[in-house]
Amino acid sequence: MLPVVLYGSETWSLTLREECRLRGFENRVLRRIFGPKRGEVTEECKRLRKEELNDLYASPDIIRVIKQEERDVQAV
């Protein structure tokens, strides 16, 4: 997912609103990939929270990757 979303991101100047929208997009995609979580006792399906998604998906979040690429471009 990251290579497609990050194409050309080294030239972006992110605003706070864009950061929030990218985080929301990332969470929606991860929820779709990992699906709902079943409760251990009730077997009830519920949506995964941000923290649970971060635990399942071991890569750094999309904003951190974009900011690192910005720093790499500025260093050159």
PDB file as gemmi writes it, atoms N, CA and C in Angstrom:
CRYST1    1.000    1.000    1.000  90.00  90.00  90.00 P 1                      
ATOM      1  N   MET A   1       0.816  -1.178   0.000  1.00  0.00           N  
ATOM      2  CA  MET A   1       0.000   0.000   0.000  1.00  0.00           C  
ATOM      3  C   MET A   1       0.871   1.258   0.000  1.00  0.00           C  
ATOM      4  N   LEU A   2       1.918   1.294   0.767  1.00  0.00           N  
ATOM      5  CA  LEU A   2       2.709   2.518   0.920  1.00  0.00           C  
ATOM      6  C   LEU A   2       3.307   3.043  -0.385  1.00  0.00           C  
ATOM      7  N   PRO A   3       3.899   2.206  -1.230  1.00  0.00           N  
ATOM      8  CA  PRO A   3       4.504   2.772  -2.444  1.00  0.00           C  
ATOM      9  C   PRO A   3       3.512   3.535  -3.318  1.00  0.00           C  
ATOM     10  N   VAL A   4       2.290   3.053  -3.431  1.00  0.00           N  
ATOM     11  CA  VAL A   4       1.295   3.726  -4.266  1.00  0.00           C  
ATOM     12  C   VAL A   4       0.890   5.056  -3.651  1.00  0.00           C  
ATOM     13  N   VAL A   5       0.648   5.063  -2.362  1.00  0.00           N  
ATOM     14  CA  VAL A   5       0.202   6.285  -1.679  1.00  0.00           C  
ATOM     15  C   VAL A   5       1.321   7.318  -1.619  1.00  0.00           C  
ATOM     16  N   LEU A   6       2.539   6.870  -1.458  1.00  0.00           N  
ATOM     17  CA  LEU A   6       3.660   7.786  -1.249  1.00  0.00           C  
ATOM     18  C   LEU A   6       4.323   8.277  -2.534  1.00  0.00           C  
ATOM     19  N   TYR A   7       3.799   7.886  -3.686  1.00  0.00           N  
ATOM     20  CA  TYR A   7       4.411   8.304  -4.936  1.00  0.00           C  
ATOM     21  C   TYR A   7       4.451   9.832  -5.013  1.00  0.00           C  
ATOM     22  N   GLY A   8       5.619  10.400  -5.103  1.00  0.00           N  
ATOM     23  CA  GLY A   8       5.794  11.845  -5.198  1.00  0.00           C  
ATOM     24  C   GLY A   8       5.671  12.590  -3.879  1.00  0.00           C  
ATOM     25  N   SER A   9       5.583  11.872  -2.773  1.00  0.00           N  
ATOM     26  CA  SER A   9       5.344  12.528  -1.485  1.00  0.00           C  
ATOM     27  C   SER A   9       6.519  13.386  -1.019  1.00  0.00           C  
ATOM     28  N   GLU A  10       7.696  13.173  -1.580  1.00  0.00           N  
ATOM     29  CA  GLU A  10       8.843  13.971  -1.151  1.00  0.00           C  
ATOM     30  C   GLU A  10       8.676  15.443  -1.535  1.00  0.00           C  
ATOM     31  N   THR A  11       7.761  15.737  -2.433  1.00  0.00           N  
ATOM     32  CA  THR A  11       7.529  17.126  -2.832  1.00  0.00           C  
ATOM     33  C   THR A  11       6.303  17.732  -2.153  1.00  0.00           C  
ATOM     34  N   TRP A  12       5.590  16.965  -1.341  1.00  0.00           N  
ATOM     35  CA  TRP A  12       4.392  17.471  -0.676  1.00  0.00           C  
ATOM     36  C   TRP A  12       4.775  18.354   0.504  1.00  0.00           C  
ATOM     37  N   SER A  13       3.967  19.356   0.766  1.00  0.00           N  
ATOM     38  CA  SER A  13       4.061  20.089   2.023  1.00  0.00           C  
ATOM     39  C   SER A  13       2.744  19.830   2.747  1.00  0.00           C  
ATOM     40  N   LEU A  14       2.790  18.989   3.748  1.00  0.00           N  
ATOM     41  CA  LEU A  14       1.579  18.532   4.423  1.00  0.00           C  
ATOM     42  C   LEU A  14       1.047  19.560   5.406  1.00  0.00           C  
ATOM     43  N   THR A  15      -0.242  19.803   5.328  1.00  0.00           N  
ATOM     44  CA  THR A  15      -0.903  20.601   6.346  1.00  0.00           C  
ATOM     45  C   THR A  15      -1.452  19.639   7.400  1.00  0.00           C  
ATOM     46  N   LEU A  16      -1.879  20.179   8.512  1.00  0.00           N  
ATOM     47  CA  LEU A  16      -2.435  19.348   9.575  1.00  0.00           C  
ATOM     48  C   LEU A  16      -3.679  18.605   9.091  1.00  0.00           C  
ATOM     49  N   ARG A  17      -4.491  19.265   8.298  1.00  0.00           N  
ATOM     50  CA  ARG A  17      -5.703  18.625   7.759  1.00  0.00           C  
ATOM     51  C   ARG A  17      -5.341  17.441   6.864  1.00  0.00           C  
ATOM     52  N   GLU A  18      -4.336  17.612   6.014  1.00  0.00           N  
ATOM     53  CA  GLU A  18      -3.916  16.522   5.130  1.00  0.00           C  
ATOM     54  C   GLU A  18      -3.339  15.355   5.925  1.00  0.00           C  
ATOM     55  N   GLU A  19      -2.606  15.660   6.993  1.00  0.00           N  
ATOM     56  CA  GLU A  19      -2.088  14.599   7.854  1.00  0.00           C  
ATOM     57  C   GLU A  19      -3.231  13.781   8.451  1.00  0.00           C  
ATOM     58  N   CYS A  20      -4.257  14.463   8.939  1.00  0.00           N  
ATOM     59  CA  CYS A  20      -5.416  13.768   9.516  1.00  0.00           C  
ATOM     60  C   CYS A  20      -6.113  12.920   8.475  1.00  0.00           C  
ATOM     61  N   ARG A  21      -6.255  13.432   7.278  1.00  0.00           N  
ATOM     62  CA  ARG A  21      -6.916  12.674   6.217  1.00  0.00           C  
ATOM     63  C   ARG A  21      -6.098  11.455   5.815  1.00  0.00           C  
ATOM     64  N   LEU A  22      -4.769  11.594   5.752  1.00  0.00           N  
ATOM     65  CA  LEU A  22      -3.920  10.448   5.413  1.00  0.00           C  
ATOM     66  C   LEU A  22      -3.967   9.383   6.510  1.00  0.00           C  
ATOM     67  N   ARG A  23      -3.965   9.807   7.768  1.00  0.00           N  
ATOM     68  CA  ARG A  23      -4.078   8.835   8.872  1.00  0.00           C  
ATOM     69  C   ARG A  23      -5.414   8.101   8.817  1.00  0.00           C  
ATOM     70  N   GLY A  24      -6.478   8.841   8.526  1.00  0.00           N  
ATOM     71  CA  GLY A  24      -7.790   8.220   8.396  1.00  0.00           C  
ATOM     72  C   GLY A  24      -7.830   7.216   7.252  1.00  0.00           C  
ATOM     73  N   PHE A  25      -7.230   7.589   6.123  1.00  0.00           N  
ATOM     74  CA  PHE A  25      -7.158   6.676   4.986  1.00  0.00           C  
ATOM     75  C   PHE A  25      -6.399   5.407   5.350  1.00  0.00           C  
ATOM     76  N   GLU A  26      -5.246   5.594   5.998  1.00  0.00           N  
ATOM     77  CA  GLU A  26      -4.431   4.438   6.390  1.00  0.00           C  
ATOM     78  C   GLU A  26      -5.218   3.515   7.321  1.00  0.00           C  
ATOM     79  N   ASN A  27      -5.910   4.079   8.295  1.00  0.00           N  
ATOM     80  CA  ASN A  27      -6.697   3.263   9.229  1.00  0.00           C  
ATOM     81  C   ASN A  27      -7.837   2.539   8.520  1.00  0.00           C  
ATOM     82  N   ARG A  28      -8.504   3.208   7.575  1.00  0.00           N  
ATOM     83  CA  ARG A  28      -9.583   2.545   6.826  1.00  0.00           C  
ATOM     84  C   ARG A  28      -9.056   1.354   6.037  1.00  0.00           C  
ATOM     85  N   VAL A  29      -7.910   1.538   5.375  1.00  0.00           N  
ATOM     86  CA  VAL A  29      -7.332   0.451   4.588  1.00  0.00           C  
ATOM     87  C   VAL A  29      -6.926  -0.710   5.493  1.00  0.00           C  
ATOM     88  N   LEU A  30      -6.294  -0.399   6.617  1.00  0.00           N  
ATOM     89  CA  LEU A  30      -5.871  -1.455   7.534  1.00  0.00           C  
ATOM     90  C   LEU A  30      -7.068  -2.188   8.134  1.00  0.00           C  
ATOM     91  N   ARG A  31      -8.138  -1.470   8.443  1.00  0.00           N  
ATOM     92  CA  ARG A  31      -9.345  -2.126   8.966  1.00  0.00           C  
ATOM     93  C   ARG A  31      -9.932  -3.071   7.931  1.00  0.00           C  
ATOM     94  N   ARG A  32      -9.887  -2.669   6.686  1.00  0.00           N  
ATOM     95  CA  ARG A  32     -10.398  -3.532   5.625  1.00  0.00           C  
ATOM     96  C   ARG A  32      -9.510  -4.772   5.466  1.00  0.00           C  
ATOM     97  N   ILE A  33      -8.211  -4.609   5.583  1.00  0.00           N  
ATOM     98  CA  ILE A  33      -7.283  -5.737   5.445  1.00  0.00           C  
ATOM     99  C   ILE A  33      -7.449  -6.713   6.603  1.00  0.00           C  
ATOM    100  N   PHE A  34      -7.455  -6.201   7.835  1.00  0.00           N  
ATOM    101  CA  PHE A  34      -7.481  -7.076   9.009  1.00  0.00           C  
ATOM    102  C   PHE A  34      -8.888  -7.497   9.416  1.00  0.00           C  
ATOM    103  N   GLY A  35      -9.904  -6.793   8.957  1.00  0.00           N  
ATOM    104  CA  GLY A  35     -11.280  -7.160   9.256  1.00  0.00           C  
ATOM    105  C   GLY A  35     -11.670  -6.865  10.689  1.00  0.00           C  
ATOM    106  N   PRO A  36     -12.897  -7.241  11.058  1.00  0.00           N  
ATOM    107  CA  PRO A  36     -13.362  -6.972  12.425  1.00  0.00           C  
ATOM    108  C   PRO A  36     -12.723  -7.925  13.432  1.00  0.00           C  
ATOM    109  N   LYS A  37     -12.750  -7.516  14.678  1.00  0.00           N  
ATOM    110  CA  LYS A  37     -12.202  -8.331  15.768  1.00  0.00           C  
ATOM    111  C   LYS A  37     -13.373  -8.979  16.500  1.00  0.00           C  
ATOM    112  N   ARG A  38     -13.235 -10.250  16.809  1.00  0.00           N  
ATOM    113  CA  ARG A  38     -14.277 -10.949  17.559  1.00  0.00           C  
ATOM    114  C   ARG A  38     -13.937 -10.920  19.041  1.00  0.00           C  
ATOM    115  N   GLY A  39     -14.940 -10.626  19.855  1.00  0.00           N  
ATOM    116  CA  GLY A  39     -14.752 -10.625  21.297  1.00  0.00           C  
ATOM    117  C   GLY A  39     -14.469 -12.032  21.802  1.00  0.00           C  
ATOM    118  N   GLU A  40     -13.628 -12.137  22.816  1.00  0.00           N  
ATOM    119  CA  GLU A  40     -13.256 -13.460  23.340  1.00  0.00           C  
ATOM    120  C   GLU A  40     -14.408 -14.132  24.073  1.00  0.00           C  
ATOM    121  N   VAL A  41     -15.208 -13.380  24.756  1.00  0.00           N  
ATOM    122  CA  VAL A  41     -16.284 -13.950  25.559  1.00  0.00           C  
ATOM    123  C   VAL A  41     -17.593 -14.005  24.767  1.00  0.00           C  
ATOM    124  N   THR A  42     -17.957 -12.880  24.153  1.00  0.00           N  
ATOM    125  CA  THR A  42     -19.274 -12.786  23.516  1.00  0.00           C  
ATOM    126  C   THR A  42     -19.272 -13.171  22.045  1.00  0.00           C  
ATOM    127  N   GLU A  43     -18.106 -13.329  21.439  1.00  0.00           N  
ATOM    128  CA  GLU A  43     -17.984 -13.611  20.005  1.00  0.00           C  
ATOM    129  C   GLU A  43     -18.623 -12.512  19.151  1.00  0.00           C  
ATOM    130  N   GLU A  44     -18.746 -11.336  19.717  1.00  0.00           N  
ATOM    131  CA  GLU A  44     -19.332 -10.198  19.031  1.00  0.00           C  
ATOM    132  C   GLU A  44     -18.260  -9.510  18.177  1.00  0.00           C  
ATOM    133  N   CYS A  45     -18.593  -9.134  16.947  1.00  0.00           N  
ATOM    134  CA  CYS A  45     -17.653  -8.437  16.068  1.00  0.00           C  
ATOM    135  C   CYS A  45     -17.612  -6.960  16.425  1.00  0.00           C  
ATOM    136  N   LYS A  46     -16.398  -6.413  16.452  1.00  0.00           N  
ATOM    137  CA  LYS A  46     -16.266  -4.973  16.664  1.00  0.00           C  
ATOM    138  C   LYS A  46     -15.103  -4.449  15.844  1.00  0.00           C  
ATOM    139  N   ARG A  47     -15.134  -3.163  15.586  1.00  0.00           N  
ATOM    140  CA  ARG A  47     -14.116  -2.510  14.782  1.00  0.00           C  
ATOM    141  C   ARG A  47     -12.814  -2.387  15.558  1.00  0.00           C  
ATOM    142  N   LEU A  48     -11.695  -2.580  14.866  1.00  0.00           N  
ATOM    143  CA  LEU A  48     -10.387  -2.435  15.497  1.00  0.00           C  
ATOM    144  C   LEU A  48     -10.082  -0.962  15.756  1.00  0.00           C  
ATOM    145  N   ARG A  49      -9.483  -0.664  16.890  1.00  0.00           N  
ATOM    146  CA  ARG A  49      -9.063   0.699  17.231  1.00  0.00           C  
ATOM    147  C   ARG A  49      -7.701   0.985  16.638  1.00  0.00           C  
ATOM    148  N   LYS A  50      -7.326   2.275  16.665  1.00  0.00           N  
ATOM    149  CA  LYS A  50      -6.029   2.683  16.113  1.00  0.00           C  
ATOM    150  C   LYS A  50      -4.881   1.921  16.751  1.00  0.00           C  
ATOM    151  N   GLU A  51      -4.920   1.783  18.074  1.00  0.00           N  
ATOM    152  CA  GLU A  51      -3.829   1.111  18.783  1.00  0.00           C  
ATOM    153  C   GLU A  51      -3.724  -0.359  18.366  1.00  0.00           C  
ATOM    154  N   GLU A  52      -4.869  -1.000  18.208  1.00  0.00           N  
ATOM    155  CA  GLU A  52      -4.872  -2.401  17.797  1.00  0.00           C  
ATOM    156  C   GLU A  52      -4.359  -2.549  16.363  1.00  0.00           C  
ATOM    157  N   LEU A  53      -4.708  -1.615  15.499  1.00  0.00           N  
ATOM    158  CA  LEU A  53      -4.198  -1.646  14.131  1.00  0.00           C  
ATOM    159  C   LEU A  53      -2.686  -1.469  14.113  1.00  0.00           C  
ATOM    160  N   ASN A  54      -2.187  -0.538  14.924  1.00  0.00           N  
ATOM    161  CA  ASN A  54      -0.741  -0.308  14.986  1.00  0.00           C  
ATOM    162  C   ASN A  54       0.002  -1.535  15.493  1.00  0.00           C  
ATOM    163  N   ASP A  55      -0.611  -2.265  16.423  1.00  0.00           N  
ATOM    164  CA  ASP A  55       0.021  -3.488  16.925  1.00  0.00           C  
ATOM    165  C   ASP A  55       0.069  -4.568  15.844  1.00  0.00           C  
ATOM    166  N   LEU A  56      -0.992  -4.663  15.045  1.00  0.00           N  
ATOM    167  CA  LEU A  56      -1.039  -5.678  13.987  1.00  0.00           C  
ATOM    168  C   LEU A  56      -0.138  -5.339  12.815  1.00  0.00           C  
ATOM    169  N   TYR A  57      -0.052  -4.054  12.487  1.00  0.00           N  
ATOM    170  CA  TYR A  57       0.714  -3.598  11.332  1.00  0.00           C  
ATOM    171  C   TYR A  57       2.028  -3.017  11.832  1.00  0.00           C  
ATOM    172  N   ALA A  58       3.105  -3.739  11.655  1.00  0.00           N  
ATOM    173  CA  ALA A  58       4.369  -3.398  12.298  1.00  0.00           C  
ATOM    174  C   ALA A  58       5.162  -2.298  11.583  1.00  0.00           C  
ATOM    175  N   SER A  59       4.673  -1.772  10.483  1.00  0.00           N  
ATOM    176  CA  SER A  59       5.402  -0.727   9.768  1.00  0.00           C  
ATOM    177  C   SER A  59       5.112   0.644  10.373  1.00  0.00           C  
ATOM    178  N   PRO A  60       6.004   1.608  10.158  1.00  0.00           N  
ATOM    179  CA  PRO A  60       5.756   2.952  10.680  1.00  0.00           C  
ATOM    180  C   PRO A  60       4.558   3.584   9.982  1.00  0.00           C  
ATOM    181  N   ASP A  61       3.899   4.517  10.650  1.00  0.00           N  
ATOM    182  CA  ASP A  61       2.722   5.132  10.047  1.00  0.00           C  
ATOM    183  C   ASP A  61       3.111   6.011   8.862  1.00  0.00           C  
ATOM    184  N   ILE A  62       2.138   6.300   8.033  1.00  0.00           N  
ATOM    185  CA  ILE A  62       2.357   6.963   6.758  1.00  0.00           C  
ATOM    186  C   ILE A  62       2.925   8.374   6.925  1.00  0.00           C  
ATOM    187  N   ILE A  63       2.510   9.073   7.956  1.00  0.00           N  
ATOM    188  CA  ILE A  63       2.999  10.440   8.186  1.00  0.00           C  
ATOM    189  C   ILE A  63       4.481  10.415   8.548  1.00  0.00           C  
ATOM    190  N   ARG A  64       4.875   9.478   9.367  1.00  0.00           N  
ATOM    191  CA  ARG A  64       6.292   9.354   9.751  1.00  0.00           C  
ATOM    192  C   ARG A  64       7.164   9.078   8.522  1.00  0.00           C  
ATOM    193  N   VAL A  65       6.685   8.237   7.621  1.00  0.00           N  
ATOM    194  CA  VAL A  65       7.444   7.920   6.405  1.00  0.00           C  
ATOM    195  C   VAL A  65       7.574   9.154   5.521  1.00  0.00           C  
ATOM    196  N   ILE A  66       6.491   9.896   5.354  1.00  0.00           N  
ATOM    197  CA  ILE A  66       6.525  11.104   4.513  1.00  0.00           C  
ATOM    198  C   ILE A  66       7.485  12.139   5.097  1.00  0.00           C  
ATOM    199  N   LYS A  67       7.426  12.359   6.391  1.00  0.00           N  
ATOM    200  CA  LYS A  67       8.315  13.358   7.015  1.00  0.00           C  
ATOM    201  C   LYS A  67       9.781  12.928   6.918  1.00  0.00           C  
ATOM    202  N   GLN A  68      10.056  11.626   7.013  1.00  0.00           N  
ATOM    203  CA  GLN A  68      11.419  11.136   6.864  1.00  0.00           C  
ATOM    204  C   GLN A  68      11.913  11.373   5.436  1.00  0.00           C  
ATOM    205  N   GLU A  69      11.049  11.136   4.452  1.00  0.00           N  
ATOM    206  CA  GLU A  69      11.433  11.385   3.056  1.00  0.00           C  
ATOM    207  C   GLU A  69      11.703  12.867   2.819  1.00  0.00           C  
ATOM    208  N   GLU A  70      10.908  13.738   3.439  1.00  0.00           N  
ATOM    209  CA  GLU A  70      11.137  15.179   3.319  1.00  0.00           C  
ATOM    210  C   GLU A  70      12.524  15.543   3.865  1.00  0.00           C  
ATOM    211  N   ARG A  71      12.862  14.981   5.036  1.00  0.00           N  
ATOM    212  CA  ARG A  71      14.172  15.273   5.638  1.00  0.00           C  
ATOM    213  C   ARG A  71      15.299  14.745   4.751  1.00  0.00           C  
ATOM    214  N   ASP A  72      15.085  13.578   4.145  1.00  0.00           N  
ATOM    215  CA  ASP A  72      16.130  13.000   3.270  1.00  0.00           C  
ATOM    216  C   ASP A  72      16.360  13.889   2.045  1.00  0.00           C  
ATOM    217  N   VAL A  73      15.282  14.417   1.469  1.00  0.00           N  
ATOM    218  CA  VAL A  73      15.395  15.277   0.290  1.00  0.00           C  
ATOM    219  C   VAL A  73      16.089  16.595   0.663  1.00  0.00           C  
ATOM    220  N   GLN A  74      15.754  17.150   1.820  1.00  0.00           N  
ATOM    221  CA  GLN A  74      16.355  18.408   2.252  1.00  0.00           C  
ATOM    222  C   GLN A  74      17.832  18.240   2.567  1.00  0.00           C  
ATOM    223  N   ALA A  75      18.228  17.046   2.999  1.00  0.00           N  
ATOM    224  CA  ALA A  75      19.629  16.810   3.338  1.00  0.00           C  
ATOM    225  C   ALA A  75      20.525  16.715   2.105  1.00  0.00           C  
ATOM    226  N   VAL A  76      19.929  16.438   0.976  1.00  0.00           N  
ATOM    227  CA  VAL A  76      20.704  16.259  -0.268  1.00  0.00           C  
ATOM    228  C   VAL A  76      21.019  17.548  -0.921  1.00  0.00           C  
TER     229      VAL A  76                                                      
END                                                                             
